[in-house]
Amino acid sequence: MNRRSIHLLALLLAGVPATAQSQAVPPAAAPASTPAAATAPAAANAPTGPNTDMHYQLGPDSLPREGVPKGELRGPFVLPSQAYPGTQHTWWIFVPAQYDVAVPASLMIFNDGQALKNMEGDIRAPNVLDNLIYRREIPVMLAVFINPGRTPEQPEPTPQEWGDRTTNRPTEYNTLDDRYARVIVDELMPVLNKDYNIAKDPERRGIGGVSSGAIAAFTVAWERPNEFRKVLSIVGSFTNIRGGDAYADIVRKSEKKPLRVYLQDGRNDNRGVRNGVYDQRRDWFFQNVRLMQALTEKGYDVNYTWGIGKHGSKQGGAIFPDMMRWLWRDHPVSTDVNDEIERSFRTASVR
């Protein structure tokens, strides 16, 4: 018996497959990084296979483009709150290069502002706004990035900690009442209107967010449809954190409101299993689908995209430019063949 045969026999006696010695041991898969928007409990029945979020990457519309005028991000500013006494909201405003103080601009507000303006994050909204405004794919718009409220001694949210454990975020974003709508409409808007020329038409105002920030955006528009009528939701927490799963039934029972809604979620978003017990009210994907069905049945202007991802903003970031194009698809256009301005890129305004 030669040396190789003896080695194989030893492997077999030890319970090791004979092919093991000719195969490289694969490296252990690196654990998927926790999505920045992982504000909900991790799914107990999450797949153990490949990272489903790896299939979503940012496209060119989310990156800086040569020759595209860059807007200015101003701030941070601090907004004291009467709706939540003792708290304050940090916010920034994106002013596009094409903004003209003499012309009313559209407005988009983003909850969890620190994350959506993060130029190393999943969404990078300022880049998207620069690129789409330049090509006339969305109107000239101001964008406000507002953080959840906090007391002065509490830390500002970060890309690693969005504030669920350290700020007023759970109360503000997940509660189905009009208090956060008061922050946006009654506290923030008067401050904005002092310094910026913002369109008064609610059709020219939108609000969006990720996870709990998404249900908060829906709540603002639902409570104040005469102020905001466009809603962008990425992995929205329409679940029983604080009764958010009630929205599908509320939509069905209520008079239709003039809202336009884009919902995104993933089939592996927190699926509501804890300690082997399934709770449908805590199933993120199920509740997003359920809300879409309710909005559709009532005749809302609703769009939706269901991916394969988990609770995070990877897919939402990848399709964010398309979500914005769809939400703002009806901004005015000129079809005059001789309108050379309409057929050209939007250049920076002279300020």
C-alpha positions in Angstrom: 0.0 0.0 0.0 1.5 3.3 -1.0 1.7 6.5 1.0 -1.4 8.1 -0.7 -3.5 5.0 -0.1 -2.5 4.9 3.6 -3.5 8.6 3.9 -6.9 8.1 2.3 -7.6 5.1 4.6 -6.7 7.2 7.6 -9.1 9.9 6.5 -11.9 7.4 6.0 -11.4 5.8 9.4 -11.5 9.3 10.9 -14.9 10.0 9.3 -13.5 12.5 6.8 -14.7 12.2 3.2 -11.9 11.0 1.0 -12.3 14.0 -1.3 -11.6 16.5 1.5 -7.9 16.4 1.0 -8.2 17.6 -2.6 -10.6 20.4 -1.9 -9.8 23.8 -0.5 -11.8 24.6 2.6 -14.0 27.5 1.6 -13.7 30.6 3.8 -16.5 31.3 6.2 -19.0 33.7 4.7 -18.6 37.1 6.1 -21.7 38.2 8.0 -23.8 40.7 6.2 -23.4 44.1 7.6 -26.4 45.4 9.4 -28.3 47.8 7.1 -28.2 51.3 8.3 -32.0 51.4 8.4 -32.3 48.2 10.6 -34.6 49.9 13.0 -37.0 46.9 13.4 -36.2 43.6 15.2 -34.2 41.2 13.0 -36.2 38.4 11.5 -36.0 35.2 13.4 -36.5 33.2 10.3 -34.1 35.1 8.1 -32.5 33.0 5.4 -29.1 31.6 6.2 -28.0 31.6 2.5 -26.3 34.4 0.6 -26.7 38.0 1.5 -29.8 39.0 -0.5 -28.9 42.7 -0.4 -25.7 42.2 -2.4 -27.6 42.3 -5.6 -28.5 46.0 -5.2 -25.9 48.6 -6.2 -26.1 52.3 -6.8 -26.3 53.4 -10.4 -24.9 56.4 -12.2 -27.8 58.7 -11.1 -26.7 58.3 -7.5 -23.1 59.3 -8.1 -21.5 62.6 -8.9 -21.5 63.3 -12.7 -19.0 65.5 -14.5 -20.5 68.8 -15.7 -23.6 68.6 -13.5 -24.1 71.7 -11.4 -24.0 70.9 -7.7 -26.5 72.1 -5.2 -25.6 73.4 -1.8 -26.4 71.6 1.5 -27.0 74.2 4.2 -27.1 73.5 7.9 -27.3 72.0 10.4 -30.0 74.1 11.9 -32.0 73.4 15.1 -35.8 73.6 15.3 -37.3 73.7 18.8 -40.5 71.7 19.1 -43.8 72.6 20.7 -45.4 69.4 19.5 -42.9 67.4 21.6 -42.0 69.9 24.4 -38.3 69.7 25.4 -37.1 68.3 22.2 -35.5 69.8 19.1 -35.0 68.7 15.5 -31.7 69.1 13.6 -32.2 69.7 9.9 -30.4 70.6 6.7 -31.7 72.0 3.4 -30.5 71.2 -0.1 -30.7 74.2 -2.4 -30.2 73.1 -6.1 -27.9 75.1 -8.3 -31.0 76.0 -10.4 -33.0 77.5 -7.6 -34.3 81.0 -8.4 -35.7 82.9 -5.5 -38.2 84.5 -7.9 -39.7 81.2 -8.9 -41.6 78.9 -6.5 -39.7 75.6 -6.0 -41.1 72.2 -5.3 -40.3 70.6 -2.0 -39.3 67.2 -0.8 -38.8 66.4 2.9 -36.8 63.4 4.1 -37.1 61.9 7.6 -33.9 60.5 9.2 -32.2 63.3 7.3 -28.7 62.4 8.5 -28.9 59.1 6.7 -30.5 60.2 3.4 -28.1 63.0 2.9 -25.1 60.8 3.8 -22.9 60.8 0.7 -21.4 57.4 1.7 -24.7 55.8 2.4 -27.3 53.8 0.4 -29.3 56.7 -1.0 -27.1 59.8 -1.4 -30.1 62.0 -2.2 -28.2 65.2 -3.0 -26.4 63.4 -5.9 -29.8 62.1 -7.3 -31.4 65.5 -7.0 -28.5 67.2 -8.8 -28.6 64.7 -11.7 -32.4 64.5 -12.2 -33.0 68.2 -11.9 -30.2 68.9 -14.4 -31.8 66.6 -16.9 -35.4 68.0 -16.3 -36.5 64.6 -15.0 -37.9 66.1 -11.8 -38.7 69.8 -11.2 -36.4 72.2 -9.5 -36.9 71.4 -5.8 -35.6 72.2 -2.4 -35.1 69.2 -0.1 -35.1 69.2 3.7 -33.3 66.4 5.6 -34.7 66.4 9.2 -33.6 64.2 12.0 -35.9 62.8 14.7 -36.4 64.9 17.8 -34.1 64.7 20.7 -33.5 66.5 24.0 -30.4 68.7 24.1 -28.4 66.2 26.1 -29.2 63.3 23.8 -26.8 62.4 21.0 -27.5 63.2 17.3 -28.4 60.1 15.3 -25.6 58.6 13.2 -25.4 56.1 10.2 -24.8 53.4 12.8 -27.5 54.4 15.3 -30.6 56.1 13.8 -31.9 57.1 17.2 -34.3 54.4 18.3 -32.5 53.9 21.5 -31.3 57.5 22.1 -33.9 59.9 20.7 -37.6 60.5 20.4 -37.7 58.6 17.1 -39.9 55.7 18.1 -42.6 58.0 19.5 -42.6 60.5 16.7 -42.3 58.1 13.8 -44.4 55.1 14.8 -47.4 56.7 16.5 -50.5 57.1 14.5 -51.4 60.7 15.5 -50.9 64.2 14.1 -48.1 65.3 16.4 -45.3 64.7 14.0 -47.3 66.3 11.2 -47.4 69.3 13.4 -43.6 69.3 13.5 -43.4 69.4 9.7 -46.4 71.6 8.9 -46.7 73.9 11.8 -43.1 74.2 13.0 -40.8 73.5 10.1 -42.7 75.0 7.2 -43.0 78.5 8.6 -39.3 78.6 9.1 -38.7 77.5 5.5 -41.2 79.9 4.1 -39.3 82.8 5.6 -36.2 82.2 3.6 -37.2 80.2 0.6 -39.8 80.5 -2.1 -41.7 77.3 -1.8 -44.7 76.3 -3.9 -48.0 76.5 -2.0 -49.6 73.8 -4.1 -49.6 70.5 -2.1 -49.1 68.6 -5.4 -45.6 70.1 -5.4 -44.7 68.9 -2.0 -43.5 65.4 -1.1 -42.2 63.6 2.0 -40.4 60.3 2.3 -38.3 58.1 4.5 -36.9 54.6 5.4 -38.4 52.1 7.8 -40.1 54.1 10.7 -39.2 57.3 8.8 -41.4 55.9 5.9 -44.5 55.3 8.0 -44.0 58.8 9.5 -43.9 60.3 6.0 -47.2 58.5 5.2 -48.7 59.8 8.4 -47.8 63.4 7.7 -49.4 63.2 4.2 -52.4 61.2 5.6 -53.0 63.8 8.3 -52.3 66.9 6.2 -53.1 66.1 2.5 -53.7 69.8 1.9 -50.0 70.3 2.6 -48.2 67.1 1.2 -49.5 64.7 -1.4 -46.5 62.6 -2.5 -45.1 59.8 -0.3 -41.9 57.8 -0.8 -41.6 54.7 1.4 -38.6 52.4 1.6 -39.1 49.3 3.8 -41.9 51.1 5.6 -42.7 50.0 9.1 -46.4 49.6 8.6 -46.4 47.0 11.4 -47.5 46.7 15.0 -44.7 48.7 16.6 -47.3 51.2 17.8 -50.3 50.0 15.8 -49.0 50.8 12.3 -50.5 47.7 10.8 -53.9 49.4 11.2 -53.3 51.6 8.2 -54.5 49.1 5.6 -57.9 49.0 7.4 -57.9 52.7 7.9 -57.3 53.3 4.2 -60.2 51.0 3.3 -62.6 52.6 5.7 -61.7 56.2 5.0 -62.6 58.6 2.2 -60.0 58.5 -0.5 -57.4 61.2 -0.1 -55.4 62.9 -3.0 -52.1 61.1 -2.3 -49.6 59.5 -4.6 -47.6 56.7 -2.9 -44.5 54.6 -3.9 -43.9 51.6 -1.7 -40.7 49.5 -1.7 -40.0 46.4 0.4 -38.1 43.1 0.2 -39.4 39.6 0.6 -36.8 39.0 3.4 -37.8 42.1 5.4 -38.5 41.2 9.0 -41.1 38.4 8.6 -42.6 38.4 12.1 -41.3 35.2 13.6 -40.0 35.4 17.2 -39.0 32.4 19.2 -40.7 30.2 16.6 -44.0 32.0 16.7 -45.3 33.9 13.7 -47.1 37.3 14.3 -48.6 38.6 11.1 -49.0 42.0 12.6 -45.2 42.2 12.9 -44.5 40.9 9.4 -43.0 43.9 7.5 -43.3 42.5 4.0 -46.8 41.2 4.5 -48.0 44.5 5.9 -46.4 46.5 3.0 -48.2 44.3 0.5 -51.4 44.6 2.5 -51.2 48.4 2.5 -50.5 48.4 -1.2 -53.6 46.3 -1.8 -55.8 48.6 0.3 -54.5 51.7 -1.6 -55.1 50.0 -4.9 -58.6 48.9 -4.0 -59.5 52.5 -3.0 -58.1 53.8 -6.4 -55.0 55.6 -5.1 -52.2 56.6 -7.4 -49.9 53.9 -6.0 -46.7 52.2 -7.3 -44.7 49.5 -5.6 -41.6 47.4 -6.0 -41.0 44.1 -4.1 -37.4 42.9 -4.1 -35.5 40.1 -2.4 -33.8 42.2 0.2 -33.9 42.4 4.0 -34.7 45.4 6.3 -32.4 48.1 4.9 -32.1 50.6 2.2 -29.9 48.8 -0.4 -32.7 48.2 -2.9 -34.4 51.5 -2.0 -31.2 53.3 -2.7 -30.7 51.5 -6.0 -34.1 52.5 -7.2 -34.4 55.8 -5.5 -33.9 57.8 -8.8 -36.8 55.9 -10.3 -39.0 56.4 -7.3 -38.4 60.1 -7.6 -39.0 60.2 -11.3 -42.4 58.4 -10.8 -43.5 60.5 -7.9 -42.8 63.7 -9.8 -43.7 62.5 -13.3 -46.4 65.1 -13.8 -44.3 68.2 -13.4 -45.0 70.7 -16.2 -43.3 70.3 -19.6 -43.3 72.1 -22.9 -43.9 70.3 -26.1 -43.1 73.2 -28.3 -40.5 72.0 -30.8 -39.0 75.5 -30.9 -38.6 75.7 -27.1 -34.9 75.4 -26.9 -34.9 76.0 -23.1 -37.1 72.9 -22.5 -34.8 70.9 -24.7 -31.6 71.9 -22.9 -30.1 70.9 -19.6 -30.9 73.0 -16.6 -27.9 75.2 -15.9 -27.2 76.9 -12.6 -29.1 80.1 -11.8 -27.5 83.4 -11.3 -27.9 84.3 -7.7 
